[in-house]
Amino acid sequence: MSEAVKLRREDRVLEVTLDRPKANAIDAGTSREMGRVFAEFRDDPDLRVAVLTGGGEKFFCAGWDLKAAAGGEAYDSDYGVGGFGGLQELPGLGKPVVAAVNGLAVGGGFELALSADMILCAEHARFALPEINVGVLADAATIKLPRRIPYHVAMDMLLTGRWMDAAEAEHWGLANEVVPAAGLMDRAREIARLLADGPPLVFACIKDLVRRTEALGVQESFGLMRSGTVESYERMLHSTDAKEGPRAFAEKRKPVWLGR
């Protein structure tokens, strides 16, 4: 593992820190490395939750490394198995990811945060999509952002490149919580530990169904869920964990989730 991507493992939680001073920008090599990290996280049965943050106090991630671009790295380079940043296109990731946004999340850095399941912000965090100012498209944000916040707010950001501060992000539901910078990682770890104690097969099913039904109507979505073709749903229904939950409730104890 290079110094650009630092890992900290505590029980069933993996912390991933993007640490490329001064702005935590991502070049193709770093993106491929992050993809390998998140693929290994996905495939490790002993890991349940990941927390993603940036090194330092100013930047979460400044997005694409423009110095690498100036040196000849193409906009459509091979960014690895998970797409840019290793996370936003990673297939089969059925585990929760918490983004702890510790500063500026710009362009691809904003898109990286959007790829997480929960977003916590330090009070000084800010978001922007400045791609419009250099004549390129914020690919993932164009697809995802209008589905996360009101259409006109998303289009404002996409079309103008304006900044959104942490308070506004929380107002529109983009951020789950805004906390003082000094307590950001403590809060992220608290949430991660809570999730790590949850039922992993249910988490995987939730993420799978959300992805599969995003463009479907309600009745179509119920039809798909009941069709017997959604492997994550069938696996959850017929699992040992599905029996453990009611048994633990009846016995007035905390359930022990085995993920099978």
C-alpha positions in Angstrom: 0.0 0.0 0.0 1.3 3.4 -0.9 1.4 6.5 1.3 -1.4 8.0 -0.7 -4.0 5.6 0.7 -3.7 4.8 4.4 -5.7 2.1 6.1 -6.7 1.6 9.7 -8.6 -1.5 10.7 -10.5 -1.8 14.0 -12.5 -4.9 14.5 -15.0 -5.0 11.6 -14.5 -1.4 10.5 -12.0 -0.3 7.8 -10.9 3.3 7.7 -9.6 4.6 4.3 -7.7 7.9 4.3 -6.9 9.5 1.0 -3.6 11.4 1.9 -2.0 13.2 -1.1 -1.0 16.7 0.0 -1.8 19.4 -0.6 -5.3 18.7 -1.9 -5.9 14.9 -1.9 -6.3 15.0 -5.7 -6.6 11.6 -7.4 -4.6 10.5 -10.4 -5.2 7.2 -12.3 -2.7 5.2 -10.2 -4.3 6.3 -6.9 -7.7 5.6 -8.3 -6.7 2.1 -9.2 -5.2 1.6 -5.7 -8.4 2.8 -4.1 -10.4 0.4 -6.3 -8.3 -2.5 -5.0 -8.8 -1.4 -1.4 -12.6 -1.2 -1.7 -12.7 -4.5 -3.7 -10.8 -6.2 -0.9 -13.1 -4.6 1.6 -16.1 -5.9 -0.3 -14.7 -9.4 -0.4 -13.5 -9.7 3.2 -16.2 -11.4 5.2 -14.7 -10.1 8.5 -15.2 -6.4 7.5 -18.6 -4.9 7.7 -18.3 -1.1 7.3 -15.8 1.4 5.7 -15.2 5.0 6.6 -13.6 7.2 3.9 -12.0 10.5 4.7 -9.2 12.8 3.6 -5.8 13.5 5.1 -5.2 17.0 6.6 -7.8 19.6 7.6 -8.5 21.6 4.4 -9.4 19.0 1.7 -11.5 15.9 1.7 -10.6 15.5 -2.0 -10.0 18.0 -4.8 -11.0 15.5 -7.5 -9.0 14.8 -10.6 -5.3 15.6 -10.3 -4.9 18.4 -12.8 -1.1 18.2 -12.5 -1.3 14.6 -13.8 -3.6 15.8 -16.5 -1.2 18.5 -17.5 1.5 15.8 -17.7 -0.5 13.9 -20.2 -2.9 11.7 -18.2 -6.2 11.5 -20.2 -9.6 12.4 -18.8 -10.8 8.9 -19.8 -7.8 7.0 -18.3 -8.2 3.6 -16.7 -9.3 4.4 -13.2 -9.6 0.8 -12.1 -12.3 -1.6 -11.1 -14.3 0.9 -9.1 -14.1 3.8 -11.5 -12.8 7.2 -10.4 -11.9 7.1 -6.8 -12.3 3.3 -6.6 -15.8 3.4 -5.2 -18.5 5.0 -7.4 -18.7 2.2 -10.0 -17.5 -0.8 -7.9 -19.9 -3.7 -8.6 -21.4 -5.8 -5.9 -20.6 -3.6 -2.9 -23.2 -4.6 -0.4 -21.6 -3.0 2.7 -22.2 0.4 4.1 -19.6 3.2 3.4 -19.6 6.4 5.5 -17.9 9.5 4.1 -16.4 11.8 6.7 -15.9 15.0 4.7 -13.2 16.9 6.5 -12.9 19.8 4.2 -13.4 20.8 0.5 -15.0 18.2 -1.7 -14.5 19.4 -5.2 -15.4 17.8 -8.5 -14.5 14.2 -8.4 -14.1 14.5 -4.7 -17.7 15.6 -4.4 -18.6 12.6 -6.5 -16.6 10.3 -4.3 -18.6 11.5 -1.3 -21.8 10.9 -3.3 -20.7 7.3 -3.7 -21.0 6.7 0.1 -24.1 5.6 1.9 -23.9 8.3 4.5 -22.2 11.7 4.5 -20.9 13.4 7.7 -19.5 16.8 7.4 -17.1 19.0 9.4 -18.5 22.4 9.9 -16.1 23.9 7.4 -16.7 21.4 4.7 -17.8 22.7 1.3 -18.9 21.1 -2.0 -18.6 22.3 -5.6 -18.6 20.9 -9.2 -16.3 23.3 -11.1 -16.0 21.1 -14.2 -18.4 23.4 -16.0 -15.7 26.2 -15.8 -13.2 24.1 -17.7 -15.6 22.8 -20.3 -16.0 19.2 -19.1 -18.8 17.2 -17.5 -19.1 16.1 -13.9 -20.0 12.7 -15.0 -21.2 10.9 -11.8 -22.6 14.0 -10.3 -24.8 14.7 -13.4 -26.3 11.2 -12.9 -26.5 11.1 -9.1 -26.9 14.6 -7.7 -30.4 15.3 -9.1 -31.5 12.1 -7.4 -30.2 13.1 -4.0 -31.3 16.7 -3.7 -34.0 18.9 -5.3 -33.6 19.0 -9.1 -33.3 22.8 -9.3 -30.6 22.9 -6.6 -28.7 20.1 -8.3 -28.9 21.9 -11.6 -27.7 25.1 -10.0 -24.6 23.4 -8.8 -24.0 21.6 -12.1 -24.6 24.6 -14.4 -22.8 27.3 -12.4 -20.1 25.5 -10.4 -21.1 27.4 -7.2 -20.1 26.3 -3.7 -22.4 24.7 -1.2 -21.4 24.9 2.5 -22.0 22.2 5.1 -25.1 23.9 6.6 -26.8 24.0 3.2 -25.8 20.4 2.4 -27.5 19.3 5.6 -30.5 21.4 4.8 -31.1 19.7 1.5 -30.4 16.2 3.0 -27.1 15.8 1.2 -25.3 15.5 4.5 -26.6 13.4 7.3 -24.9 15.4 10.0 -22.6 18.4 10.4 -20.3 18.2 13.4 -17.3 20.2 14.7 -14.1 19.3 12.8 -12.5 18.0 16.0 -15.3 15.5 16.5 -15.8 14.3 12.9 -13.9 11.1 13.0 -15.2 10.2 16.5 -18.7 10.5 15.2 -17.9 8.6 12.0 -16.4 5.8 14.1 -19.5 5.8 16.4 -21.8 5.3 13.4 -19.5 2.7 11.9 -19.5 0.7 15.0 -23.3 0.8 15.2 -23.5 -0.4 11.6 -20.9 -3.1 12.2 -23.2 -4.6 14.8 -26.1 -4.7 12.3 -27.3 -7.5 10.0 -24.9 -7.6 7.0 -27.3 -9.6 4.7 -30.0 -7.0 5.3 -27.6 -4.2 4.5 -26.5 -5.9 1.3 -30.2 -6.5 0.3 -31.1 -2.8 1.0 -28.2 -1.5 -1.2 -29.0 -4.0 -4.0 -32.8 -3.2 -4.0 -32.2 0.5 -4.0 -29.9 0.2 -7.0 -32.2 -2.1 -8.9 -35.4 -0.2 -8.3 -34.1 3.4 -8.7 -35.7 3.8 -12.1 -38.8 1.6 -11.4 -42.3 2.4 -10.3 -43.6 1.2 -6.9 -45.5 -1.8 -8.3 -42.7 -2.8 -10.6 -40.3 -2.6 -7.6 -42.5 -4.9 -5.5 -42.8 -7.3 -8.5 -39.1 -7.5 -8.8 -38.6 -8.0 -5.1 -41.1 -10.8 -5.0 -40.0 -12.4 -8.3 -37.4 -14.8 -6.7 -34.7 -13.4 -9.0 -33.1 -11.0 -6.6 -30.3 -13.1 -5.1 -29.6 -10.8 -2.2 -33.3 -10.8 -1.1 -33.6 -14.6 -1.4 -30.4 -15.1 0.5 -31.5 -12.8 3.3 -35.0 -14.5 3.6 -33.6 -18.0 3.8 -30.5 -17.2 6.0 -29.5 -18.3 9.5 -29.6 -14.6 10.4 -33.3 -14.4 9.5 -34.0 -17.0 12.2 -31.6 -15.5 14.6 -33.4 -12.1 14.7 -36.8 -13.3 16.0 -35.1 -15.9 18.3 -32.9 -13.2 19.9 -36.0 -10.9 20.3 -37.9 -13.7 22.0 -35.0 -14.5 24.3 -34.5 -10.8 25.1 -30.8 -10.7 24.0 -28.8 -9.0 21.4 -28.7 -10.9 18.1 -25.5 -12.4 16.8 -25.3 -11.8 13.1 -23.2 -14.3 11.2 -23.8 -13.0 7.7 -25.2 -16.3 6.5 
